[in-house]
């Protein structure tokens, strides 16, 4: 799977995300502080990774900043992106199942390497729900303009 990864700092688990995704066999594109030629601010880096998903250059993305909040907000401004800030495996699995999230947002401050593994395991094991109510919610979210 093609996955874009963005971080505003090369600290915490930023590098570990890239390493772990590659270890799992994914093709990784990096943005922000992970690419010396790009602007590393959270809004720009997260938007770049989210645009990769929206434009089909990546199937999913992982966006990171100190709390994960700014990264998720920036990614969610890109049409077609459903970013979820996940702090544990349960939240990550639920984001994939009930929200069909295609961008994972992580806190560089709170996410340990062990927690990263748990979150990624749940994220990749998650499958979008086939429940009509869940599908209707995701479709409606994609249409919300203001």
Secondary structure, DSSP 8 states (H G I E B T S, - for coil): -EEEEEESSS-TTHHHHHHHHHHTT-EEEEEETTSTTS---HHHHHHHHHHHHHTTS-SEEEEEESSSHHHHHHHHTSTT--EEE-SSHHHHHHHHHHH---EEEEETTT--HHHHHHHHHHHHH------HHHHHHHHHHHH---
